[in-house]
Amino acid sequence: MNKNNKEALSHSWLGDCHKKTGDMQSAINCYTRAYEVSGNELYKKERDLLEKEHGVKKGFFARLFS
């Protein structure tokens, strides 16, 4: 397993922990980072699902105008 895959997996696991504790914004941030470092679509799908289910918006402008 290369360094990017290990880093992505770490971010994904941390996202899972945040999700279990109800901190959806932090979970979304972790899944986003996992996707950025690995390019694995599974992390992007998990992030998008959380955003849709919990109405959490990502990004500065989304938070500013919501």
Predicted model as a PDB file, atoms N, CA, C, CB and O in Angstrom, pLDDT in the B-factor column:
MODEL        1                                                                  
ATOM      1  N   MET A   1       0.855  -1.173   0.000  1.00 61.00           N  
ATOM      2  CA  MET A   1       0.000   0.000   0.000  1.00 61.00           C  
ATOM      3  C   MET A   1       0.900   1.235   0.000  1.00 61.00           C  
ATOM      4  CB  MET A   1      -0.972  -0.001   1.230  1.00 61.00           C  
ATOM      5  O   MET A   1       1.824   1.343   0.806  1.00 61.00           O  
ATOM      6  N   ASN A   2       0.618   2.158  -0.912  1.00 71.00           N  
ATOM      7  CA  ASN A   2       1.462   3.348  -0.977  1.00 71.00           C  
ATOM      8  C   ASN A   2       1.017   4.401   0.043  1.00 71.00           C  
ATOM      9  CB  ASN A   2       1.435   3.939  -2.391  1.00 71.00           C  
ATOM     10  O   ASN A   2      -0.019   4.267   0.694  1.00 71.00           O  
ATOM     11  N   LYS A   3       1.829   5.443   0.160  1.00 75.00           N  
ATOM     12  CA  LYS A   3       1.599   6.484   1.161  1.00 75.00           C  
ATOM     13  C   LYS A   3       0.239   7.152   0.989  1.00 75.00           C  
ATOM     14  CB  LYS A   3       2.698   7.531   1.088  1.00 75.00           C  
ATOM     15  O   LYS A   3      -0.452   7.389   1.980  1.00 75.00           O  
ATOM     16  N   ASN A   4      -0.164   7.462  -0.247  1.00 77.00           N  
ATOM     17  CA  ASN A   4      -1.453   8.123  -0.470  1.00 77.00           C  
ATOM     18  C   ASN A   4      -2.616   7.234  -0.045  1.00 77.00           C  
ATOM     19  CB  ASN A   4      -1.605   8.510  -1.943  1.00 77.00           C  
ATOM     20  O   ASN A   4      -3.597   7.722   0.516  1.00 77.00           O  
ATOM     21  N   ASN A   5      -2.513   5.934  -0.306  1.00 85.00           N  
ATOM     22  CA  ASN A   5      -3.590   5.044   0.117  1.00 85.00           C  
ATOM     23  C   ASN A   5      -3.686   4.955   1.633  1.00 85.00           C  
ATOM     24  CB  ASN A   5      -3.384   3.657  -0.468  1.00 85.00           C  
ATOM     25  O   ASN A   5      -4.785   4.897   2.186  1.00 85.00           O  
ATOM     26  N   LYS A   6      -2.540   4.946   2.306  1.00 91.00           N  
ATOM     27  CA  LYS A   6      -2.543   4.916   3.771  1.00 91.00           C  
ATOM     28  C   LYS A   6      -3.137   6.200   4.333  1.00 91.00           C  
ATOM     29  CB  LYS A   6      -1.118   4.712   4.311  1.00 91.00           C  
ATOM     30  O   LYS A   6      -3.922   6.167   5.280  1.00 91.00           O  
ATOM     31  N   GLU A   7      -2.757   7.334   3.742  1.00 93.00           N  
ATOM     32  CA  GLU A   7      -3.293   8.612   4.208  1.00 93.00           C  
ATOM     33  C   GLU A   7      -4.805   8.679   3.957  1.00 93.00           C  
ATOM     34  CB  GLU A   7      -2.576   9.791   3.503  1.00 93.00           C  
ATOM     35  O   GLU A   7      -5.555   9.141   4.817  1.00 93.00           O  
ATOM     36  N   ALA A   8      -5.244   8.227   2.801  1.00 95.00           N  
ATOM     37  CA  ALA A   8      -6.674   8.234   2.480  1.00 95.00           C  
ATOM     38  C   ALA A   8      -7.449   7.345   3.447  1.00 95.00           C  
ATOM     39  CB  ALA A   8      -6.904   7.768   1.032  1.00 95.00           C  
ATOM     40  O   ALA A   8      -8.520   7.723   3.923  1.00 95.00           O  
ATOM     41  N   LEU A   9      -6.917   6.186   3.730  1.00 95.00           N  
ATOM     42  CA  LEU A   9      -7.577   5.267   4.650  1.00 95.00           C  
ATOM     43  C   LEU A   9      -7.672   5.866   6.047  1.00 95.00           C  
ATOM     44  CB  LEU A   9      -6.830   3.934   4.698  1.00 95.00           C  
ATOM     45  O   LEU A   9      -8.689   5.714   6.723  1.00 95.00           O  
ATOM     46  N   SER A  10      -6.621   6.543   6.476  1.00 96.00           N  
ATOM     47  CA  SER A  10      -6.638   7.203   7.787  1.00 96.00           C  
ATOM     48  C   SER A  10      -7.724   8.273   7.847  1.00 96.00           C  
ATOM     49  CB  SER A  10      -5.266   7.830   8.091  1.00 96.00           C  
ATOM     50  O   SER A  10      -8.461   8.360   8.830  1.00 96.00           O  
ATOM     51  N   HIS A  11      -7.823   9.081   6.801  1.00 96.00           N  
ATOM     52  CA  HIS A  11      -8.857  10.123   6.757  1.00 96.00           C  
ATOM     53  C   HIS A  11     -10.252   9.500   6.727  1.00 96.00           C  
ATOM     54  CB  HIS A  11      -8.657  11.034   5.527  1.00 96.00           C  
ATOM     55  O   HIS A  11     -11.177  10.010   7.359  1.00 96.00           O  
ATOM     56  N   SER A  12     -10.396   8.414   6.004  1.00 96.00           N  
ATOM     57  CA  SER A  12     -11.683   7.732   5.928  1.00 96.00           C  
ATOM     58  C   SER A  12     -12.099   7.199   7.295  1.00 96.00           C  
ATOM     59  CB  SER A  12     -11.621   6.589   4.912  1.00 96.00           C  
ATOM     60  O   SER A  12     -13.248   7.361   7.706  1.00 96.00           O  
ATOM     61  N   TRP A  13     -11.176   6.570   7.990  1.00 97.00           N  
ATOM     62  CA  TRP A  13     -11.480   6.045   9.328  1.00 97.00           C  
ATOM     63  C   TRP A  13     -11.835   7.172  10.294  1.00 97.00           C  
ATOM     64  CB  TRP A  13     -10.285   5.243   9.875  1.00 97.00           C  
ATOM     65  O   TRP A  13     -12.754   7.042  11.103  1.00 97.00           O  
ATOM     66  N   LEU A  14     -11.105   8.272  10.201  1.00 97.00           N  
ATOM     67  CA  LEU A  14     -11.425   9.420  11.048  1.00 97.00           C  
ATOM     68  C   LEU A  14     -12.814   9.954  10.693  1.00 97.00           C  
ATOM     69  CB  LEU A  14     -10.355  10.535  10.891  1.00 97.00           C  
ATOM     70  O   LEU A  14     -13.579  10.334  11.580  1.00 97.00           O  
ATOM     71  N   GLY A  15     -13.137   9.983   9.410  1.00 96.00           N  
ATOM     72  CA  GLY A  15     -14.481  10.380   8.987  1.00 96.00           C  
ATOM     73  C   GLY A  15     -15.540   9.470   9.558  1.00 96.00           C  
ATOM     74  O   GLY A  15     -16.605   9.932   9.966  1.00 96.00           O  
ATOM     75  N   ASP A  16     -15.258   8.165   9.593  1.00 96.00           N  
ATOM     76  CA  ASP A  16     -16.195   7.209  10.192  1.00 96.00           C  
ATOM     77  C   ASP A  16     -16.428   7.527  11.673  1.00 96.00           C  
ATOM     78  CB  ASP A  16     -15.664   5.765  10.035  1.00 96.00           C  
ATOM     79  O   ASP A  16     -17.557   7.460  12.157  1.00 96.00           O  
ATOM     80  N   CYS A  17     -15.361   7.872  12.381  1.00 97.00           N  
ATOM     81  CA  CYS A  17     -15.469   8.215  13.800  1.00 97.00           C  
ATOM     82  C   CYS A  17     -16.323   9.464  13.989  1.00 97.00           C  
ATOM     83  CB  CYS A  17     -14.072   8.429  14.412  1.00 97.00           C  
ATOM     84  O   CYS A  17     -17.198   9.499  14.854  1.00 97.00           O  
ATOM     85  N   HIS A  18     -16.068  10.481  13.182  1.00 95.00           N  
ATOM     86  CA  HIS A  18     -16.855  11.714  13.275  1.00 95.00           C  
ATOM     87  C   HIS A  18     -18.328  11.441  12.978  1.00 95.00           C  
ATOM     88  CB  HIS A  18     -16.308  12.778  12.305  1.00 95.00           C  
ATOM     89  O   HIS A  18     -19.217  11.990  13.629  1.00 95.00           O  
ATOM     90  N   LYS A  19     -18.569  10.589  11.991  1.00 94.00           N  
ATOM     91  CA  LYS A  19     -19.944  10.257  11.629  1.00 94.00           C  
ATOM     92  C   LYS A  19     -20.655   9.577  12.801  1.00 94.00           C  
ATOM     93  CB  LYS A  19     -19.970   9.347  10.383  1.00 94.00           C  
ATOM     94  O   LYS A  19     -21.815   9.878  13.085  1.00 94.00           O  
ATOM     95  N   LYS A  20     -19.968   8.669  13.475  1.00 95.00           N  
ATOM     96  CA  LYS A  20     -20.552   7.956  14.617  1.00 95.00           C  
ATOM     97  C   LYS A  20     -20.880   8.898  15.775  1.00 95.00           C  
ATOM     98  CB  LYS A  20     -19.598   6.867  15.097  1.00 95.00           C  
ATOM     99  O   LYS A  20     -21.839   8.671  16.513  1.00 95.00           O  
ATOM    100  N   THR A  21     -20.082   9.955  15.931  1.00 96.00           N  
ATOM    101  CA  THR A  21     -20.323  10.893  17.027  1.00 96.00           C  
ATOM    102  C   THR A  21     -21.266  12.021  16.630  1.00 96.00           C  
ATOM    103  CB  THR A  21     -19.012  11.475  17.507  1.00 96.00           C  
ATOM    104  O   THR A  21     -21.600  12.869  17.458  1.00 96.00           O  
ATOM    105  N   GLY A  22     -21.701  12.041  15.363  1.00 93.00           N  
ATOM    106  CA  GLY A  22     -22.665  13.036  14.913  1.00 93.00           C  
ATOM    107  C   GLY A  22     -22.067  14.315  14.371  1.00 93.00           C  
ATOM    108  O   GLY A  22     -22.803  15.255  14.070  1.00 93.00           O  
ATOM    109  N   ASP A  23     -20.759  14.379  14.238  1.00 93.00           N  
ATOM    110  CA  ASP A  23     -20.100  15.575  13.706  1.00 93.00           C  
ATOM    111  C   ASP A  23     -19.985  15.424  12.186  1.00 93.00           C  
ATOM    112  CB  ASP A  23     -18.680  15.789  14.364  1.00 93.00           C  
ATOM    113  O   ASP A  23     -18.931  15.060  11.665  1.00 93.00           O  
ATOM    114  N   MET A  24     -21.073  15.705  11.493  1.00 92.00           N  
ATOM    115  CA  MET A  24     -21.149  15.443  10.058  1.00 92.00           C  
ATOM    116  C   MET A  24     -20.231  16.344   9.239  1.00 92.00           C  
ATOM    117  CB  MET A  24     -22.567  15.611   9.586  1.00 92.00           C  
ATOM    118  O   MET A  24     -19.673  15.907   8.233  1.00 92.00           O  
ATOM    119  N   GLN A  25     -20.070  17.598   9.659  1.00 92.00           N  
ATOM    120  CA  GLN A  25     -19.191  18.490   8.893  1.00 92.00           C  
ATOM    121  C   GLN A  25     -17.752  17.992   8.933  1.00 92.00           C  
ATOM    122  CB  GLN A  25     -19.267  19.928   9.439  1.00 92.00           C  
ATOM    123  O   GLN A  25     -17.069  18.012   7.909  1.00 92.00           O  
ATOM    124  N   SER A  26     -17.286  17.553  10.077  1.00 94.00           N  
ATOM    125  CA  SER A  26     -15.927  17.013  10.166  1.00 94.00           C  
ATOM    126  C   SER A  26     -15.795  15.726   9.372  1.00 94.00           C  
ATOM    127  CB  SER A  26     -15.543  16.767  11.623  1.00 94.00           C  
ATOM    128  O   SER A  26     -14.763  15.483   8.747  1.00 94.00           O  
ATOM    129  N   ALA A  27     -16.838  14.896   9.393  1.00 95.00           N  
ATOM    130  CA  ALA A  27     -16.819  13.661   8.611  1.00 95.00           C  
ATOM    131  C   ALA A  27     -16.710  13.980   7.124  1.00 95.00           C  
ATOM    132  CB  ALA A  27     -18.084  12.819   8.888  1.00 95.00           C  
ATOM    133  O   ALA A  27     -15.934  13.351   6.404  1.00 95.00           O  
ATOM    134  N   ILE A  28     -17.475  14.943   6.673  1.00 94.00           N  
ATOM    135  CA  ILE A  28     -17.432  15.350   5.266  1.00 94.00           C  
ATOM    136  C   ILE A  28     -16.040  15.854   4.901  1.00 94.00           C  
ATOM    137  CB  ILE A  28     -18.486  16.441   4.981  1.00 94.00           C  
ATOM    138  O   ILE A  28     -15.515  15.522   3.838  1.00 94.00           O  
ATOM    139  N   ASN A  29     -15.450  16.647   5.772  1.00 94.00           N  
ATOM    140  CA  ASN A  29     -14.095  17.155   5.518  1.00 94.00           C  
ATOM    141  C   ASN A  29     -13.096  16.003   5.392  1.00 94.00           C  
ATOM    142  CB  ASN A  29     -13.657  18.115   6.646  1.00 94.00           C  
ATOM    143  O   ASN A  29     -12.215  16.036   4.532  1.00 94.00           O  
ATOM    144  N   CYS A  30     -13.227  14.999   6.235  1.00 95.00           N  
ATOM    145  CA  CYS A  30     -12.309  13.857   6.205  1.00 95.00           C  
ATOM    146  C   CYS A  30     -12.476  13.045   4.923  1.00 95.00           C  
ATOM    147  CB  CYS A  30     -12.537  12.959   7.426  1.00 95.00           C  
ATOM    148  O   CYS A  30     -11.488  12.651   4.302  1.00 95.00           O  
ATOM    149  N   TYR A  31     -13.718  12.796   4.530  1.00 95.00           N  
ATOM    150  CA  TYR A  31     -13.951  12.048   3.295  1.00 95.00           C  
ATOM    151  C   TYR A  31     -13.477  12.840   2.074  1.00 95.00           C  
ATOM    152  CB  TYR A  31     -15.441  11.702   3.154  1.00 95.00           C  
ATOM    153  O   TYR A  31     -12.987  12.263   1.103  1.00 95.00           O  
ATOM    154  N   THR A  32     -13.626  14.151   2.132  1.00 94.00           N  
ATOM    155  CA  THR A  32     -13.138  14.996   1.041  1.00 94.00           C  
ATOM    156  C   THR A  32     -11.620  14.871   0.918  1.00 94.00           C  
ATOM    157  CB  THR A  32     -13.541  16.473   1.269  1.00 94.00           C  
ATOM    158  O   THR A  32     -11.089  14.727  -0.182  1.00 94.00           O  
ATOM    159  N   ARG A  33     -10.937  14.928   2.042  1.00 95.00           N  
ATOM    160  CA  ARG A  33      -9.469  14.802   2.038  1.00 95.00           C  
ATOM    161  C   ARG A  33      -9.041  13.417   1.552  1.00 95.00           C  
ATOM    162  CB  ARG A  33      -8.899  15.064   3.453  1.00 95.00           C  
ATOM    163  O   ARG A  33      -8.074  13.293   0.800  1.00 95.00           O  
ATOM    164  N   ALA A  34      -9.753  12.387   1.976  1.00 96.00           N  
ATOM    165  CA  ALA A  34      -9.441  11.028   1.521  1.00 96.00           C  
ATOM    166  C   ALA A  34      -9.572  10.940   0.005  1.00 96.00           C  
ATOM    167  CB  ALA A  34     -10.369   9.995   2.202  1.00 96.00           C  
ATOM    168  O   ALA A  34      -8.741  10.320  -0.657  1.00 96.00           O  
ATOM    169  N   TYR A  35     -10.605  11.554  -0.538  1.00 95.00           N  
ATOM    170  CA  TYR A  35     -10.798  11.560  -1.989  1.00 95.00           C  
ATOM    171  C   TYR A  35      -9.688  12.360  -2.683  1.00 95.00           C  
ATOM    172  CB  TYR A  35     -12.182  12.147  -2.345  1.00 95.00           C  
ATOM    173  O   TYR A  35      -9.182  11.945  -3.725  1.00 95.00           O  
ATOM    174  N   GLU A  36      -9.317  13.488  -2.112  1.00 93.00           N  
ATOM    175  CA  GLU A  36      -8.282  14.329  -2.719  1.00 93.00           C  
ATOM    176  C   GLU A  36      -6.947  13.604  -2.837  1.00 93.00           C  
ATOM    177  CB  GLU A  36      -8.101  15.600  -1.907  1.00 93.00           C  
ATOM    178  O   GLU A  36      -6.270  13.719  -3.859  1.00 93.00           O  
ATOM    179  N   VAL A  37      -6.562  12.861  -1.809  1.00 94.00           N  
ATOM    180  CA  VAL A  37      -5.248  12.216  -1.830  1.00 94.00           C  
ATOM    181  C   VAL A  37      -5.240  10.908  -2.606  1.00 94.00           C  
ATOM    182  CB  VAL A  37      -4.781  11.963  -0.425  1.00 94.00           C  
ATOM    183  O   VAL A  37      -4.188  10.465  -3.065  1.00 94.00           O  
ATOM    184  N   SER A  38      -6.417  10.281  -2.756  1.00 94.00           N  
ATOM    185  CA  SER A  38      -6.430   8.970  -3.410  1.00 94.00           C  
ATOM    186  C   SER A  38      -7.112   8.962  -4.771  1.00 94.00           C  
ATOM    187  CB  SER A  38      -7.106   7.979  -2.523  1.00 94.00           C  
ATOM    188  O   SER A  38      -6.762   8.162  -5.639  1.00 94.00           O  
ATOM    189  N   GLY A  39      -8.084   9.850  -4.961  1.00 92.00           N  
ATOM    190  CA  GLY A  39      -8.869   9.828  -6.189  1.00 92.00           C  
ATOM    191  C   GLY A  39      -9.902   8.706  -6.209  1.00 92.00           C  
ATOM    192  O   GLY A  39     -10.543   8.470  -7.233  1.00 92.00           O  
ATOM    193  N   ASN A  40     -10.064   8.017  -5.088  1.00 94.00           N  
ATOM    194  CA  ASN A  40     -11.006   6.905  -4.992  1.00 94.00           C  
ATOM    195  C   ASN A  40     -12.430   7.453  -4.876  1.00 94.00           C  
ATOM    196  CB  ASN A  40     -10.665   5.992  -3.776  1.00 94.00           C  
ATOM    197  O   ASN A  40     -12.755   8.182  -3.939  1.00 94.00           O  
ATOM    198  N   GLU A  41     -13.262   7.092  -5.840  1.00 95.00           N  
ATOM    199  CA  GLU A  41     -14.631   7.589  -5.898  1.00 95.00           C  
ATOM    200  C   GLU A  41     -15.482   7.171  -4.700  1.00 95.00           C  
ATOM    201  CB  GLU A  41     -15.282   7.113  -7.160  1.00 95.00           C  
ATOM    202  O   GLU A  41     -16.474   7.833  -4.396  1.00 95.00           O  
ATOM    203  N   LEU A  42     -15.119   6.094  -4.018  1.00 95.00           N  
ATOM    204  CA  LEU A  42     -15.900   5.651  -2.860  1.00 95.00           C  
ATOM    205  C   LEU A  42     -15.946   6.721  -1.773  1.00 95.00           C  
ATOM    206  CB  LEU A  42     -15.316   4.356  -2.292  1.00 95.00           C  
ATOM    207  O   LEU A  42     -16.977   6.905  -1.126  1.00 95.00           O  
ATOM    208  N   TYR A  43     -14.838   7.423  -1.570  1.00 95.00           N  
ATOM    209  CA  TYR A  43     -14.800   8.479  -0.565  1.00 95.00           C  
ATOM    210  C   TYR A  43     -15.684   9.650  -0.977  1.00 95.00           C  
ATOM    211  CB  TYR A  43     -13.361   8.954  -0.341  1.00 95.00           C  
ATOM    212  O   TYR A  43     -16.364  10.247  -0.142  1.00 95.00           O  
ATOM    213  N   LYS A  44     -15.671   9.972  -2.248  1.00 95.00           N  
ATOM    214  CA  LYS A  44     -16.516  11.054  -2.767  1.00 95.00           C  
ATOM    215  C   LYS A  44     -17.995  10.693  -2.614  1.00 95.00           C  
ATOM    216  CB  LYS A  44     -16.183  11.342  -4.254  1.00 95.00           C  
ATOM    217  O   LYS A  44     -18.806  11.535  -2.229  1.00 95.00           O  
ATOM    218  N   LYS A  45     -18.339   9.451  -2.915  1.00 95.00           N  
ATOM    219  CA  LYS A  45     -19.731   9.011  -2.777  1.00 95.00           C  
ATOM    220  C   LYS A  45     -20.191   9.077  -1.326  1.00 95.00           C  
ATOM    221  CB  LYS A  45     -19.897   7.586  -3.313  1.00 95.00           C  
ATOM    222  O   LYS A  45     -21.316   9.493  -1.050  1.00 95.00           O  
ATOM    223  N   GLU A  46     -19.332   8.669  -0.400  1.00 95.00           N  
ATOM    224  CA  GLU A  46     -19.676   8.728   1.023  1.00 95.00           C  
ATOM    225  C   GLU A  46     -19.903  10.171   1.451  1.00 95.00           C  
ATOM    226  CB  GLU A  46     -18.566   8.085   1.882  1.00 95.00           C  
ATOM    227  O   GLU A  46     -20.858  10.465   2.170  1.00 95.00           O  
ATOM    228  N   ARG A  47     -19.039  11.059   1.016  1.00 94.00           N  
ATOM    229  CA  ARG A  47     -19.177  12.482   1.340  1.00 94.00           C  
ATOM    230  C   ARG A  47     -20.483  13.036   0.780  1.00 94.00           C  
ATOM    231  CB  ARG A  47     -17.980  13.281   0.788  1.00 94.00           C  
ATOM    232  O   ARG A  47     -21.229  13.718   1.482  1.00 94.00           O  
ATOM    233  N   ASP A  48     -20.751  12.739  -0.487  1.00 93.00           N  
ATOM    234  CA  ASP A  48     -21.960  13.245  -1.119  1.00 93.00           C  
ATOM    235  C   ASP A  48     -23.220  12.709  -0.442  1.00 93.00           C  
ATOM    236  CB  ASP A  48     -21.968  12.881  -2.593  1.00 93.00           C  
ATOM    237  O   ASP A  48     -24.209  13.430  -0.309  1.00 93.00           O  
ATOM    238  N   LEU A  49     -23.186  11.467  -0.020  1.00 93.00           N  
ATOM    239  CA  LEU A  49     -24.316  10.863   0.668  1.00 93.00           C  
ATOM    240  C   LEU A  49     -24.578  11.569   2.000  1.00 93.00           C  
ATOM    241  CB  LEU A  49     -24.065   9.367   0.896  1.00 93.00           C  
ATOM    242  O   LEU A  49     -25.727  11.859   2.335  1.00 93.00           O  
ATOM    243  N   LEU A  50     -23.524  11.842   2.751  1.00 93.00           N  
ATOM    244  CA  LEU A  50     -23.687  12.555   4.024  1.00 93.00           C  
ATOM    245  C   LEU A  50     -24.260  13.946   3.811  1.00 93.00           C  
ATOM    246  CB  LEU A  50     -22.350  12.654   4.757  1.00 93.00           C  
ATOM    247  O   LEU A  50     -25.144  14.379   4.550  1.00 93.00           O  
ATOM    248  N   GLU A  51     -23.759  14.645   2.801  1.00 90.00           N  
ATOM    249  CA  GLU A  51     -24.261  15.983   2.507  1.00 90.00           C  
ATOM    250  C   GLU A  51     -25.746  15.939   2.177  1.00 90.00           C  
ATOM    251  CB  GLU A  51     -23.479  16.609   1.348  1.00 90.00           C  
ATOM    252  O   GLU A  51     -26.516  16.786   2.627  1.00 90.00           O  
ATOM    253  N   LYS A  52     -26.134  14.964   1.402  1.00 90.00           N  
ATOM    254  CA  LYS A  52     -27.529  14.849   0.999  1.00 90.00           C  
ATOM    255  C   LYS A  52     -28.423  14.461   2.183  1.00 90.00           C  
ATOM    256  CB  LYS A  52     -27.668  13.823  -0.125  1.00 90.00           C  
ATOM    257  O   LYS A  52     -29.478  15.064   2.381  1.00 90.00           O  
ATOM    258  N   GLU A  53     -28.014  13.470   2.962  1.00 90.00           N  
ATOM    259  CA  GLU A  53     -28.827  12.981   4.076  1.00 90.00           C  
ATOM    260  C   GLU A  53     -28.971  13.985   5.210  1.00 90.00           C  
ATOM    261  CB  GLU A  53     -28.235  11.716   4.613  1.00 90.00           C  
ATOM    262  O   GLU A  53     -30.017  14.060   5.854  1.00 90.00           O  
ATOM    263  N   HIS A  54     -27.919  14.754   5.448  1.00 86.00           N  
ATOM    264  CA  HIS A  54     -27.907  15.627   6.617  1.00 86.00           C  
ATOM    265  C   HIS A  54     -27.982  17.105   6.266  1.00 86.00           C  
ATOM    266  CB  HIS A  54     -26.674  15.373   7.422  1.00 86.00           C  
ATOM    267  O   HIS A  54     -27.936  17.957   7.154  1.00 86.00           O  
ATOM    268  N   GLY A  55     -28.096  17.413   4.994  1.00 78.00           N  
ATOM    269  CA  GLY A  55     -28.227  18.802   4.587  1.00 78.00           C  
ATOM    270  C   GLY A  55     -27.018  19.650   4.919  1.00 78.00           C  
ATOM    271  O   GLY A  55     -27.136  20.865   5.076  1.00 78.00           O  
ATOM    272  N   VAL A  56     -25.857  19.024   5.027  1.00 66.00           N  
ATOM    273  CA  VAL A  56     -24.628  19.745   5.336  1.00 66.00           C  
ATOM    274  C   VAL A  56     -24.015  20.214   4.031  1.00 66.00           C  
ATOM    275  CB  VAL A  56     -23.629  18.855   6.139  1.00 66.00           C  
ATOM    276  O   VAL A  56     -23.850  19.435   3.092  1.00 66.00           O  
ATOM    277  N   LYS A  57     -23.684  21.478   3.981  1.00 61.00           N  
ATOM    278  CA  LYS A  57     -23.063  22.041   2.787  1.00 61.00           C  
ATOM    279  C   LYS A  57     -21.567  22.130   2.997  1.00 61.00           C  
ATOM    280  CB  LYS A  57     -23.650  23.429   2.452  1.00 61.00           C  
ATOM    281  O   LYS A  57     -21.097  22.409   4.101  1.00 61.00           O  
ATOM    282  N   LYS A  58     -20.822  21.891   1.931  1.00 55.00           N  
ATOM    283  CA  LYS A  58     -19.373  22.012   2.039  1.00 55.00           C  
ATOM    284  C   LYS A  58     -18.934  23.330   1.422  1.00 55.00           C  
ATOM    285  CB  LYS A  58     -18.660  20.819   1.351  1.00 55.00           C  
ATOM    286  O   LYS A  58     -19.626  23.898   0.578  1.00 55.00           O  
ATOM    287  N   GLY A  59     -17.809  23.792   1.842  1.00 56.00           N  
ATOM    288  CA  GLY A  59     -17.211  24.970   1.239  1.00 56.00           C  
ATOM    289  C   GLY A  59     -17.613  26.273   1.927  1.00 56.00           C  
ATOM    290  O   GLY A  59     -18.656  26.361   2.575  1.00 56.00           O  
ATOM    291  N   PHE A  60     -16.777  27.252   1.771  1.00 51.00           N  
ATOM    292  CA  PHE A  60     -16.944  28.553   2.408  1.00 51.00           C  
ATOM    293  C   PHE A  60     -18.213  29.255   1.920  1.00 51.00           C  
ATOM    294  CB  PHE A  60     -15.722  29.431   2.138  1.00 51.00           C  
ATOM    295  O   PHE A  60     -19.013  29.719   2.732  1.00 51.00           O  
ATOM    296  N   PHE A  61     -18.400  29.333   0.610  1.00 50.00           N  
ATOM    297  CA  PHE A  61     -19.536  30.057   0.061  1.00 50.00           C  
ATOM    298  C   PHE A  61     -20.864  29.375   0.362  1.00 50.00           C  
ATOM    299  CB  PHE A  61     -19.371  30.213  -1.426  1.00 50.00           C  
ATOM    300  O   PHE A  61     -21.879  30.041   0.565  1.00 50.00           O  
ATOM    301  N   ALA A  62     -20.856  28.057   0.389  1.00 52.00           N  
ATOM    302  CA  ALA A  62     -22.080  27.331   0.733  1.00 52.00           C  
ATOM    303  C   ALA A  62     -22.488  27.642   2.175  1.00 52.00           C  
ATOM    304  CB  ALA A  62     -21.883  25.803   0.545  1.00 52.00           C  
ATOM    305  O   ALA A  62     -23.674  27.813   2.457  1.00 52.00           O  
ATOM    306  N   ARG A  63     -21.523  27.717   3.081  1.00 50.00           N  
ATOM    307  CA  ARG A  63     -21.830  28.060   4.473  1.00 50.00           C  
ATOM    308  C   ARG A  63     -22.234  29.530   4.607  1.00 50.00           C  
ATOM    309  CB  ARG A  63     -20.620  27.765   5.372  1.00 50.00           C  
ATOM    310  O   ARG A  63     -23.085  29.873   5.429  1.00 50.00           O  
ATOM    311  N   LEU A  64     -21.628  30.383   3.806  1.00 49.00           N  
ATOM    312  CA  LEU A  64     -21.898  31.807   3.860  1.00 49.00           C  
ATOM    313  C   LEU A  64     -23.318  32.135   3.411  1.00 49.00           C  
ATOM    314  CB  LEU A  64     -20.902  32.554   3.008  1.00 49.00           C  
ATOM    315  O   LEU A  64     -23.975  33.001   3.989  1.00 49.00           O  
ATOM    316  N   PHE A  65     -23.783  31.440   2.380  1.00 48.00           N  
ATOM    317  CA  PHE A  65     -25.084  31.765   1.789  1.00 48.00           C  
ATOM    318  C   PHE A  65     -26.190  30.793   2.155  1.00 48.00           C  
ATOM    319  CB  PHE A  65     -24.960  31.817   0.311  1.00 48.00           C  
ATOM    320  O   PHE A  65     -27.243  30.803   1.518  1.00 48.00           O  
ATOM    321  N   SER A  66     -25.986  29.959   3.156  1.00 44.00           N  
ATOM    322  CA  SER A  66     -27.060  29.024   3.536  1.00 44.00           C  
ATOM    323  C   SER A  66     -27.885  29.581   4.678  1.00 44.00           C  
ATOM    324  CB  SER A  66     -26.479  27.661   3.933  1.00 44.00           C  
ATOM    325  O   SER A  66     -28.830  28.934   5.130  1.00 44.00           O  
TER     326      SER A  66                                                      
ENDMDL                                                                          
END                                                                             
